[in-house]
Structures are given as structure tokens and as C-alpha cells.
Amino acid sequence: MMQELLQYFFSGITNGAIYAIIALGFSMLFNSTGLINFSQGEFVMLGALGMITCSAGFKLPLPVAFLVTVIGVSAVGLLLERLAIRSVRKPHPIVLVIITVGASILLKGLGMLKWGKDAYSAPPFSAHSSFELAGATLLPQTIWILVSLLLIVVGLQFFYRKTLTGKAMQACAISKRAASLLGIPSERMVLLAFALSTAMGGVGGILIAPITMSSYDMGTMLGLKGFCAAMLGGLGSSWGSIAGGLMLGILEAFGVGFVSSSLKDAIAFILLLLILYIRPTGLFGAKAVQRF
């Protein structure tokens, strides 16, 4: 029994860390712009398939393939902001949400044209054998994912607290008008927020590629689960995104193990409905920010 519990826990934190990284992308963009990007899952797909293409197709070394993929995914995010978001004359939130949904459909179609309908797999980041702990198996890729999540969190905290650009992004989140009066280029900050947010999605796709089959339609469910994790922890809260992602992954793994595997995808939305009913701001929701 203890072995099963530990195995489910390992599986849960693996998936939960991926959900947390995707949720961080949602929260980062929402903090800076107030926008929820429902095409975020497709950037996870681009990250996974782009990594497979760079490593298996072009035979690039792992660090180079990782960097090229993240830059490529960020570039797509910049194009989305420039061509679809910024060009809107009346940027009403509902209009922007519909645009991101349309971008999701477009990116999925382009992914199908580029990679087809087949599923692909990527080699693990390291050739180490699995670790045994109390009879349960811990994959080396899980350690890579957890370490990456830790580095991302530390990097974001340093960026927001210690750099002028990070502080400028926070100022734009509080009041774009006041930030502009202080000489902060708010449009450039929004562009940077899109680049960082979509890069998060790309990193999530890269990390998950070695432990799952990747295909053009993988991003939809991952994006929705990342959104559920962000809402569960509190949209706009970095620590809430991490807690929500890990919580969702662990509950999902235990639900599959002890109830039914058919509930795997439903658990996220059941939790979302419960949290919206009980605590709409999320478990660790940040204070409301008035944007002008």
C-alpha cells in the first residue's frame, strides 16, 4: 500500500510541476496585462514538438535545442501580440479572449500541417536509470522537471525584485497610465510579458516531451489544466500557481489510482468548479489590482 501511495505521489508531482509551469505563464501575463491567453496550451505543444524536431531532426545538443526551441516559441508569442492583440482598436477583455481562442485554433492547425497527426517522443534529458525509493520508481526526468520549476521560480523572483525591467512590469500592472507618465514604455512591457509567458509554455512542453507522446492536439488539455491550476492557486499569484499545479497533479494521480482512470481529465474541472464556488480568488489569491 505504501509503495502504491508513493508511486502515485511521484506521478502527481511530475505532472503537477508541468501544470505549475504552465500556470505561471497564465499568471505572469495576467499580472502584466490583465489578459488570459487561452492559446497558452498551444505554446506547450510548440515547445514539445519543436524540441523533438531540434534534437531528433537536426541533431542539436540538448542545451542548444532547448535554447533554440524557447526562443522560437517566444518569437511566435511576440507575433501573436504584435499582429493580433495590439492591432485591436477596442481591446475589450471579451474580444481579446476570443482572439486568443482563435489563435489556439490557428496554431493547432499549423501544428498539424507541420508535424502531421502522428505522435512523437523525445529522448530523456539524461541516460540515468530510474531511482528506487521504498519500492516506488522515480524517473530522472521528474528530477529535471522539479529542478527546472525551482530555477524558474528563483529566476522570476530575482527578475521582479532586483531588476529595473521587472519593477517596470509590476508598475505597468498597477497602472499603465502612471507608468507611462514616469517614462516606462508600457507597450514594450506588454510585449515582454507575452514573450516570457509563451516561453513558460514552451519550457513546459520541452520538459514533458520525454515522458509523454507529443502531438499537434496535446496543447488543448494541458492549457486547460494549467489554467485550472492558476485559478486553483489564485490567478496572478506565482506561489499560488505552483501550489495549484502541484495540488492538481497529486489529486489527479490519486484519483486515477484509487477511483478511475476515466476521471483523469475531469478532476481538474471538478476542482475548478469547487474553488470558484467556495473561494473565487483561489486558495492563495493575490489582492485585486485596479488597472487604469
Secondary structure, DSSP 8 states (H G I E B T S, - for coil): -HHHHHHHHHHHHHHHHHHHHHHHHHHHHHHHHS---TTHHHHHHHHHHHHHIIIIIS---HHHHHHHHHHHHHHHHHHHIIIIITT-SS--HHHHHHHHHHHHHHHHHHHHHHH-S--B----S-----EEETTEEE-HHHHHHHHHHHHHHHHHHHHHHH-HHHHHHHHHHH-HHHHHHTT--HHHHHHHHHHHHHHHHHHHHHHHGGGS-B-TTSHHHHHHHHHHHHHHH-TT-HHHHHHHHHHHHHHHHHHHHHT-GGGTTHHHHHHHHHHHHH-TT-TT--------
